[in-house]
Amino acid sequence: FFFQTDVEISLVGGSCKSPVEKFWNGSSAMYILQKAIHNEESDSMEESKIDDAVGASGVLPKESPGTLALSVGRAKQLISLYTMVQNPNMTHLGISDLVVLPPLWARCDGSDPQHTCWIGAEPLKAGNKVTGLNIYTVSCDGPTADKTRFANLEQLKMEHKIRHHSSVVTTKGFAQYELIAAAAIEDTIAEFGSNICVDITWNGVEKILETPPLISAATLNIVLESGDPRSPVFQLYRELQFLLVLAEGLKMGVTEWPEPSESESALKLVQEFLTDLKKKLDGDYTLGNKNETEKIKCDTAAVDSCIKSIFGERGDLDFIEQLWCKMKGKCVSSYQELIDCFTLVIKSLERGEIQPWIHQGSSSFLSQLIQQSYHGKMEDVSLSDITPIQMLLEIGLEKMKKDYVSFFIGEPGTCSFLFQDYFTSTSVDLQEQVHRVQKLHHMLEIMVSCTGLLQFRHENLFPLTQICMKYYKENPLDEKHVFQLPIRPALVKKFYQNDNPEVWKVEISSGHGQKEVKTTWQVSTNAPVEHGTSDNSGFFSDSAVNGSSEERLYFITMTQCSQVQFT
C-alpha cells in the first residue's frame, strides 16, 4: 500500500525472502519502505485500496534493478514517525491502544556521505509493551581492491565503546569460502549450477581478514545440480533421463523416443544377447565372459578412477538388468522396436530356449513371466498400448535402484530399513518410484562431488548421507536446496587457506539481552544490496582497481545499532 503518495509499503513475512537477511537476523514479519512507482497499474491498485496487501503471506518487495530507494532524509523522517507511534509516552497523539508493529526497514539511495543503503527500526518488548527501539543503519561502499580503505579492528572496537558507553566488548568472526572452484581440477566435476562453500565462525577476532583458527565452528553448504557432462556419473544421469522419458510417456500417452545412435540397434543387441544365453544354457550363464560383464558394468556406472573405490562396479547384474543395458538410452529408438525386442524375449522364454536368473524379490511384470517360465507355463501377453513402455520402465527402475543402493549401502542384500521403507519401495505407483530414484541420483551426485573434490572419506560421507536421506524422505526433489553438514575446519582447510574469502565479517557486541548492541563490519565479493544502480552516484562509486585485474574486488558494508529507550 502507499503512504503520502511517494512511499510504497510492503509487508514481508512467512515464506517470503527477507531483503535484509544479510544485515538483520530477525525472523518476524517486517515492513519494507521504498519510493513509490506510479504507473497505470499501481494507480489502479491504489484506488482499489489493495485490501490484501497486508495479508498473511505478505507482499514481496520489487527486487528488480530499477527498484527506487528513498532519499536518506525521507527515510529518517519515516523512521522518526514510526518511533513516535511506538512510543507510549507520546500521549498527545491520542493513540488509546498501542499495538506493537512489525519492524520497519527503509531502502535508502546512499546519497549521504556514509552511503547509507538501509535504515531500520525494531521494537524492544517487555510482554505486550514496547520499552524502546533498536535503530539500525547500514552503509555500503565499493567495490574496491584498495585494502587501505578497510577498517582497523581496534579502531572499530574503540568507536563502539564510545558510542555505547561500554568498557568491555566481545568479537565474533565469520568467513565464507567457495570450495568447489578451489578444489576443481581439469576433467573432474566443476561448477555447473552448483556451489560448495564453507561457513566458519569463531570468537576472539584479532585482525581484519584473519584466517579462521582451526578451533572454529564450520558448516559445509552444498547446492548441486545434476547433469554436468564432466561428472563421473554423467552416464548414470543419462540413464536416468531415459527413465524419465519412459515415465512421461506412460503418463501422457506419447513417448518422445531418442534419435537412433550410430551404434548397433537395440533389436540386434537383444538378439545377440539371447543367442549367447542359449549357448550357455548350462546353469552358470551369469558368469559368462567376464570381460563382457565388466564392459556392461563400467558402461552402467561410468565411474573414473577417483570414484571407483567408493562406487564400485556391480558384479551381480541379472538377466533383466543386462536386458535393460541393451535397450536403454539411444538403443531403443521407436515404439515398434521396443515391441520387437520384448517379442524376442517372450518367445525365447515360451520355447524354453533360455532359463535366465533374476534377483530374488524382483517384482516387475517381466520377472513374473520369467518365474512362470521356470514351470513351463506362461500367461498370454499382449504387447500393445502402454504395456511395452511400462515393462521397460519397470526393469529400468529395478536396475537403477540396485545401482544406487550398491553405492549407499555397499554390499547388495544389506539394504537398510531406510531404503526398504522409502527409496526402494514398490508399494507406490511407478511415477512416485521414478521421483524417488531422482532423489537417489541427486544424493549420489552430492556424495561423488564431496569424494572427488574434497576427498571425503566414509566417516564424513555417512553423516552427509543421513542428512540428505532425512530431507528427501520428507520433501520433494529440490536441486536448489542447501544441504548443510557441520565439519571440522581442518577437513577443508587446504582448499581455502591460501584463498580469499567470499565474505568476511566481524561482529563487535556489548551488553546483554535486550540491552545488547552490535557493530558489524563486512567485506563481500557480491553487492550486499540490490537497489544500488549505476545512475546513483552514492553507491559503488569507486570501482577502480589501479590497473590490476587479479586483485579481489570487495564491497564494504557497515551495520551500526543504537537504542532508544522509552522507559
Disulfide bonds with the S-S distance in Angstrom:
none
